[in-house]
Amino acid sequence: MTAAGTLYLVATPIGNLEDITHRALRTLAEVDLIACEDTRRTRTLLERYRVKSKMISYHEHNEHERAAELVGRLQTGTSIALVTDAGTPGISDPGYRLVRLCIESEIKVVPLPGAAAFVLALTASGLPTDTFFFGGFLPARANTRRTRLADLRTLPATLIFYEAPHRIHHALSDAREILGEREATVARELTKLHEEFRRGRLSELAAHFAHEEHRRGEMILLIDRTILESDLTVTENESVLARVNALEAQGHDPRQALRQVARELKLPRAEAYRRLTAERNRRSPES
């Protein structure tokens, strides 16, 4: 019986083609087949290092069918390297389904270390690195994105997201409203010619990226776990009225202020309004 092949998970550069390990290059040269997200992108890397291994496409649109096909080849002894366009396979890129099928089929899976954009961004962000949460891409739809942020509001970790250039301003604005004022970093075009780290408060970053000329390249948004003292949000034991008044003083209209307090307390808006009304009634002089 033919011994099964091995699936190698090979991290590739996220921009600068020099950021690849000797082991990764040797593996790519030795395997029978390279499964890649975009054969054109991978060909550029292989030609740079004179690697001549055969390629086959493996991306989100053919993942279901191609994963089963690749497992079949692995079972007959073929060795396969899985790569994505940039970074580590499976990190916001195709790979999970194939790895899962290999494990279920008792096929050996070997990960090779290498670049992961969110790790690079975190280490240079200046934000706490001891505990972090990587959330992939934030939802594109505003309501879903805001709900996602609200779910993470009390998580005691640095929050990390990938974001598209045309949505970065909206993501920052929503984060400021839902999470409160926090320190944050936007990392852009990592390892490339125009690499940039923009650091500041969420409100400052939202203002910066409101200008279209700043919204270019691949972006990573990192947000501190700590709400700044100047913008502490309401808790169960604090005054809903005081928080609403504070938000109105910052320029929110009464409805916006009440909606935000309801989100902060994770209450239905009707319940937040009931508490607000009760507090106002308690503070009003008796007629």
N, C-alpha and C positions, 0 to 999 in steps of 0.2 A: 504493500500500500504506500502511495506517495505521501511523504510528510507535507503537512500544510505549510504554506508560506507565512511570512510575517508582514504585518501592517506597520509601517513606520510613520509617525506623525512628525513632520519636519517643519519647523518654524522658519519663515523666510523674512527678509528685510521689509520694514514698513516704509522705507523710502530710499535710504542710502544703501546701494547694493553691496557695499563693503561689510555690512552688518550681518554676515552669515558665518557660521562656524565651519571649521575644517571637517568636523564629523558630519555636518549636514551635507556638505559638498560630496564627501566620500559616499555617503548613503545614497544620494541622488544619482551618482554615477554607477553604483553597483546594483540597484534594484532593477527588476525586469520592466517595471511600469511606474509612471508617475501620474497619479490622479490629481488634476488641478482645476481650480475654480475657473480660470480663464487661460486657455493654452497660449494665447498671444502674450499675456503678461508673464507667464512662467517661461516662455521661450526666450524672452529678453534676459532673464536671469541665467538660464542654462547656457545661452550663447556667450554670455560674459565670461563664464568659467569653463567653457568647452565641454559641457556635459551633453552626451548624445542619447540618453535614455529615451524610450518611447513615452508619449504622453496620451492621456485620455481625459475627457472633460468630466468633472464631477462638481455640480453646482446646485443651488437651491431648486432649480426648475426640473432637474432630472435625478435628484437625490434618491427618491424612492426606488426607481427602477435600477439605477446605476449601482446603488449600494448592494443590492442582491447580486448583481452581475459580478461585482468586484469580490464579494465573499466567495462566489463560485470559483473564481480564478485563484483566490488564495487557497482554497481547499485542494486545488490540484498542484500546489507547490509554487505558485507565482509569488514573488516578493513585490510589494507595492509601497510606494511612498505617497502619502497624502499631503498636499500643500494647498494653501489658499493664496489669494492675490497678494496678501501682505499679513505678516504676523503669524500667530499660532493657530493651527486648525482647531475648529470647535469654539473659539472665542468670538462670538458674534459673527461666525462664519460657518459654512457647512462642515460636518465632521461627526457630530454626535450620533447620527443614525448609523453610519458605517461602523464606528467604534462599538456601538451597542450590539450590532449584528455579529461582529467578530467575537465579542465576549461570549455571546450566546452560542456561537459555533465553536468555541474553545480554540480560537485562532489567536496567536500571540500578538499583542499590541505593544509597540515600543515608542515612547515619546522622546523626542530630542529637544533639548532646551533651546530657547531663542527669544526673539523679540515678541513682546506683547505691548501694544501702544498704551494701554491704560496703566500698566506698571511703570513705564517710563514717565508718564505724566505725573503719577502720584509721587514718585521719588523726588521730582524737581518742583513740585507744586508749592512746597512750604507748609502744607497742611498736615495734620497728624496722620502717621502711617501705621500706627499700631493696630488699629481696627478700621477696616474699610468695607464698603459695599459696592460691588460693581453691578450696575443695572442694565448693561448693554445700551441699546438705543431707547430713548424716551419715546412714548407713543406720539404719532404725528398729529392726531386729533387733539384739539385744545382741551376738551372736557376730560378725555381719557388721560391725557398727560397730567392735568391738575389733580385728578383722583389718584394717580400713581404717586405723585409727589406728596399728597396728603397722607397716604399710607406709610410713607417713610419719614414723616416729620419728626417722630420721637426716637428714631433709630440712633443709637449712640455710636455712630461711625461716620467717617468721611464718605460722602456719596460721590460716585463716579459714573458718568454716563458718556456714551458716544452721541454726537449730535451733528445733524446736517447744517451746512452754512446758512441756508435760507430759513432755518428754524431756530438758530441759536438765540436771537433776540427775544423771541416769544418764550423760549425755555427759561431764559434768565429772568424775564419779567414774571412769569408764573412762579418760578422758584422764590423770588423775592416776596411775592404776595402770600404764597402758601406756607413757606418755611420760615418767613421772617428774615430780617436783615442778618446776613452771615458773610464771613470771609469766603472767597471763592477764587478759583483759577480757571482760565480757559487756555488750554494748550492747543496750539495750531501748527500743522505741517511738521510734525516731529521728525527729526533726522534729515529734513530736507533743507533746501537753500533758504527758505523764508521761515524757518522755525521761530515760533514766538510763544512766550508765556505771558499772558496778561493777568495780573493779580489785582484784587481789590474787593470791595463789597459788591454784593449782588446788584444793588441799585446802580453802582458805578459801571459795572460791566454791562448791564442792560443798556445804559446810556451810550456806552462806547460802541456796542454792536448794533445799535439802532441805525448806524450809518452803513450803507451797503458796501462801501469800499473796504470796510474792515471784515466783511463776512466772506472770506475766501479760504479754501482749503479744508482739509479734514480736521475736525475739532473734537476735543474732549473737555467736558465740563466736570469740575471737581468742586464740591461744596463742603465746607466745614460742618461739623456736628453741632457747634456751639452757636446759639443765637446771641447776637451782641446785646450788651446790657441796655443799650439805648432803644432796643426794640423787643424786649421780652414780651412774649405772648401770654395770653390768659391761660390759667389752669383752672381745674375744677373749683378750687377754693378762692379764686380771685373774682373781682367784680366784672361782670359782663358790661355793665354801664361804663365803668372806667376805661375798659379796653375799646369800646365803641367810640367814646369821646376822644380817646387818643388817636384812633384811626381817622376820625373826622378832622382832627386838628392837623393831620398829615395831608389832608386834601381829599380823602375818600368821601363820597357822598354817603348818606345814612344807610342806604340799601347795600352798597358795597361793604361798608363797615360791618353790618350785621352778618352778611354772608361770610366774611372772613372769620369772624368770631365763631360762627357756627361750625366752620371747617376746623378751626383750631381745637374746639371742644369735641369735635366729631358728633355733633348734635344735629337733629333735624332743624331746619330754619325756624319752624313754628315753635319749637321748644326754646331756642335761643331768644326768640322774640318774647315768649312768655316770661323768661327770666329777666329780660331787659325791662319789660313793662312792670314787673313786680318790684324791681329795684327802684325804678322811677317813682312808683307809687309810695314806696316806703320812705323815700327822701322828700316827697312833696309835703308841704305843711297841710295840716288838716283844715278843710274848709268849714 
